[in-house]
Amino acid sequence: MRLIHAAALALTLCAAGIGCKKDVGASSSTGDIVIGEFASMTGGTASFGTSSHNGLLLAIDQANNAGGVLGRKIKLVTADDRSDVNEAVTAVQKLINSDGAVAIIGEVASKRSLAGGAICQRYKIPMLSPASTNPAVTVEDGKVKPWVFRICFTDDFQGSADGKFAGDKGWKRVAVLTDVDEDYSKGLSKFFKLAFAPHGEIIADESYRNSDRDFQSQLTRIAEKHPDAIYIPGYYTELKLIATQAASIGLKVPLFGGDGWDSPETVASDATQGDFYSDHYSGDDPAPRVQEFIKTFQARFGEKPGAMAVLGYDAGEVLIDAIKRAGKADPAAIRDALAATKDYPGVSGSITIDANHNARKSLVMLEIKDHAARLVKTYTPDEVEK
């Protein structure tokens, strides 16, 4: 009986994409080219996942309508990780082992990209993240992860740009409120403090956990220090609560943060009007490619695209371009082509993958005004690093 149960268990695990030793990602010259995507389609950061997914879907549909890639159609298989790290691992295992993906798109959240990227590393399947900004996603302990790439800037640049922006605004006394459960938030906080140091003083350094819903104790302590502004390098899910509670205790100073704020929920809130955040693109950009994308996306999905939709679209296009240049739907060839990506004209800017598998790109600062995100300033890498 034990042998029968063990065999049954092995079959069950294999069907779920766990523990199988088959030849994953095997190159084929016929049939659809399968691209996998793991995303937070539900859960706490569902706005990220659905937005990025819609952008990716648009890129793939456009490619298929134009004849496909290498004479074949692209098949997108999306796995919902429910905004959970463990689910992300299971999702990527399924996409590789059961669905036969030759490349993976995802995730937006860095913690889940770290988890899913480890699976891609194990099975030697290339992964391209649209928006995970933690430096460790592609480089850890000084070593580049050969199978993991991203098309966005990283938190060392973003946090430094946020610090420079605070200095440019003339803020001398800044409070910081960090989500200690998220590597993303801790990373931004670290680099922001370093960059802001020449400009002013961190007069309060508070923290919270992403399960928290009451922030009044931290906000009250911050209010007692009379800051010029408060840096909140977290996600929109907690930001909207923090902003509302800050207003409720009369703490009326500018709040500002990073691209984790990017969500329709952020700009729709009355409590965030007049606040600022850094992001990957601005809808105010007059460039024809940007405005054409906005028009096409809005016609398809009935809403204006946020940065996550733009990055999902760019990730899809960069991956499709890499498959074309690889000349075959082979994971190793696709990986090599991704690494060689140079000056790709993305909606979010020109994309070149550097030696660390990151994209060196500019960043925009946006102000939430009249329930819209308005462009305030653009920071280039050269400007921030000097």
N, C-alpha and C positions, 0 to 999 in steps of 0.2 A: 504493500500500500504506500509506503513511504516513497518508493521509486516512482510510482504512478503520480503521486501528488507533486513530487519535485519536477517531473516532466511537464505536468499541467501548469505548474507555476512558471516554468521557463518559457512555455509557449505564451502564457498571459503577458509576461514581462516583455517578450519580444514583440508581441502585437502592439504593446504600448510604446515600443521604441526604446526599451531599457534593457541593457545587457546583451544585445545582439552583436555578433561579430561578423556580420555580412559585409560585403564590399560596398560601403556607402559611397554616394556621390560618383558612382561609376559613370564614365563618359559614354554617351550614346549619340548616334548621329541621326536618330529618327525619333518621332513623337514630340510631344511638348517639352519645352525646357522648364523644369520646375524650379521656381524661386520660392523660398520659405520666408515668412514674416512672423515674428512674435511681437506682440504689442498689447498694451493695456486697453483692450476694447471695453472692459468693464472694470469696476473697482475704483479706488480712490483717485487715480490719475487717468480716468477714461478719456478726458478731454484731449490729453496728449496722444493717446493711442488712436482714437478715431480720426483725429486731425491728420496725423502722420500717415495713417492707412489710406485716407482719401487721396492725399497727394500721390502716394505710391501707386494707387489704383489708376489714377489718371495717367501717370507716366506709362504704365504697362498697357493700358487700353490704347493709348496713342501709338505705341510701338506696334501692337498687334494689328491695329487698323491700317498701319503703313506697310504691312506685309510680314511683320514679325522680325525675328532675329536669326540670321543664318538660314533663312528659308523656313523657319519653324515658329510656331506660336509660343508665347510665354504663358505658363500656368502659374498663377499666384496662389499659394496655399497659406492662409493666415491662421495662426493659433493664438487664442486669447490667453494671456498669462494672468489675467485678473488683477493686475497691479501687484503681483506677489512674486518674490524671488524664487521660491521653490517651484511655483507654477511655471516660471520662466525656464527653469532647467528641464522640467518635463516637456514643455512645449518644443524646445529646441531638439531634444532627443527624438521626439515624434517626427518633427519636420525632416530630420536627417535620416532616421532609420526606417520610418514607415512611409513617408511621402516622397522620399528620394530627392530632396532638394540639393541642387548643386551649388547653391549660394544662399545666404541668409541675410535678410534685412531686419535690423532691430538691435536694440530697443531705444526708446527715448531716454528713459531713466537710467542713470549710470549704474546703480546697484544691480539692476536686472541685466544690463549689458555685460557687466562683469561676470555674472553667473552664466548667462547664455554663451558668452564668448569663451568661457572655459570649456564648454562642450564642443564648440566649433574647433577650438584648438586640439582637443582630443581626437576628433574625427577628421581633422584636416579639411574642413569646409570653410571657405571664406565668409566672413561676416562683415557687413558694412552698417555702422550705426548712423542714423540721420542726425541725432542730436545729443548723444551722451558726451558730456563735457569733462568728466573726471579724467585727469591724465592717466590714471592706472588702467583705463579701459584698453589702451593700446600699448602702454609701456609700464612694466612693473619690475621693481628692483633693478632698474637700469637696462632691462632687456626688452627689446621690441617683440611684441607678440606677432609671429609671422602670418597668422590667418585672420587678424582682426584690424579693421580700418574704421575711420569715421570721416564725414564730410563737413564737420563743424569745428569751430574753434574750441579751445580747452579752457579749463577753469583758472589756470595760472594767468592766462591772458585776460579772461573776462573779469576776474576779481581785481586784477591790476587796473583795468580800464574803469571799473566801478570806483576804485580808489582815486584815480585821476579825475573822474567826473566830480566826485565830492569836493576835491580840492579846487577844481575849476568853478564850482558853484560858490566857493567861498565859505563853505561850512567848516567851522573850526572844532566844534564839539559834537561828535557823532556817537550814538549808541549802536550796539550790534546785538541782534537777536537771532541765534543760530539753532537750527534743528540738529540736535546731536545724534539723531537716528540715521541721518542721511550723509553719506560721504560727500555727496554733491554740495550740500550746505556747508559742511565743515571745511571743504576745500576752498570754496568761494570766500568764506569768512577769513581763512588764513591768508590768502593772497590779497584780499582787500585791506586787511590791517597793515600788511607790509607796505602796500602802495600808498595808503593814506597817511602813514606816519610822518612824512615830511610836511604834510599840509595842516595837520591838526592833532587832536587828542581823542582817543576812545574813552569816553567818560562813563560808559556802562557796558558790560559784556555779559548779556543774559542768554539763556538757552531754553529750549523746550523739546518735547518729543512729538513725533508726528501723529501720535494717538491723542495728544492733548486737545482740548476744546476750550479751556479756560486759560486765558493769558493775562488776566488782570493783575496778578501779583507781579509778574515781570514788568508789565507796562507801568504799573504804579511806581516801582523802583526806578525805572527809566525816567519817568516824568519828574521825579524829585531831583534829578541831575540837570534838568533844563537843557536838553540837547538841541542842536540846530536841525538835526535830521536823524532818522533811524534806518540802519541798514538791515534788511531782512532777506538773507540769501536762501530762501526756502521755496516751496511749491505753492501754487495758487490755492490749493485746497485749504491750507492753514492761513495763508495770507489774507484771504477775504474775511476770516474770523478775527484775525489780529487787527486789521484795519478798522473793522466795525467796533471792536472793543476799545481800541485806542480813542476813537471819536467819542465813545460813550463816557470816558473818564476825562474828556476835555484835553486830550493830548493831541494838539493840532499843529504838528510839525510834519514836514515832508517825510514820507516813507519811500525807500528805494530798494531795488533788489536786482536779481539776475533773470535769465531766460526762463527759470522755473515759474515765473509769474505769467508766462504767455498763455492766456486762455480768454475766451469770451466772457467768462465769469469775472475775471479781474477788471476788465474795462467797463463791464456793465454795473459794477458796484458803485453806489453813491459815495461809499467811504474811501475809495481809492482815487477820486478825482484830485488832480494836482500832484499825484505821486509819479515816480519814475522807475523805469527798469531797462536793463540792457537786453538786446535781442539780436537775432540773426538777420533780420531784414525789416524794411519799413514799407508799408503800402503807399507811402507818400513818394517813394522813389519813382521819378518820371521815366526811367529807362523803359523802352518799348517792350523788352522781354518780360519785365516785371508786370507792366500794365496788361499785357496780353495774357499772361498767366492768371492774373486776378480775374479778368473778364471770363476766361474759359472755366476756371474753377467755380466761379459764382454761378455761371450758367448750368454747370453740372450738378452742384450740390446745394445751390440756393443760399449760399452765405459767402462772405468774404473770407479768404484764407488767412490763417494766422501763420506764425513762423514755423510751427511744427508741420503744417501742410506743405509749405514751401520746401522744407528740408526732406520730407518724405518723397516729394516729387523729384528733388535733386538727387536723392539717394537712388531712386529707381532709374533715373536717366544715366547716372554715372555707372551703375552696375550694368545696365543694358549696353552702354558704350564699351565697357570692359569686355563683355561677352563677345561683342562684334570684333574687337581688336584681338581677343584670344583666338578667334577663328574656330572655336569648338566649345561645347558645353562641358568643359572639364574643370573641376575645382582648382587644381594647381595652375592651370593656364589662366583661369579667371583671376586668381590671386595675383599672379605676376602682372596681369594687365591692370588691375586695380593699383598696384604699387607704382606703376608707370604713368598713372593719370596726371596730366599736366594741362593747365589752363583750360579746363572744361568750363564752358560758359553757362554756369548754373543761374537759376533765378536769384539765389542768395548771394551771388557773386562768383568770380572766377575761382575754380577749384583745382588746386594742385596738391597731390598727396605727397607729403614730405617723408624723410627717412624714418620718422617715428610713426608713420601711417596716419598722420593728422593733416587737416587742411589749414593752411595759413590764410586767414581771411580777416576782413574788417568786421567791426561790431557797431551797432547803432544804439543810441540812447533814445528812449521814447518817453514822452510825457502823456499821462492819461488825462485827457481833457475833453469835456463834452461827450463822455462815453465813447471815446475813440483813442487810439494810440497814435500820437503825433511825433514825427521825427524832430529831435532836438539837436543831435550831433552825431557824427560818425568818427570812430576812432580806428586808425590803422595800426597794425602790429608795430610798424616802425615808430609811430608817434608814442605808443604806450611804453615800448621797450627802451626808449632813449633816456 
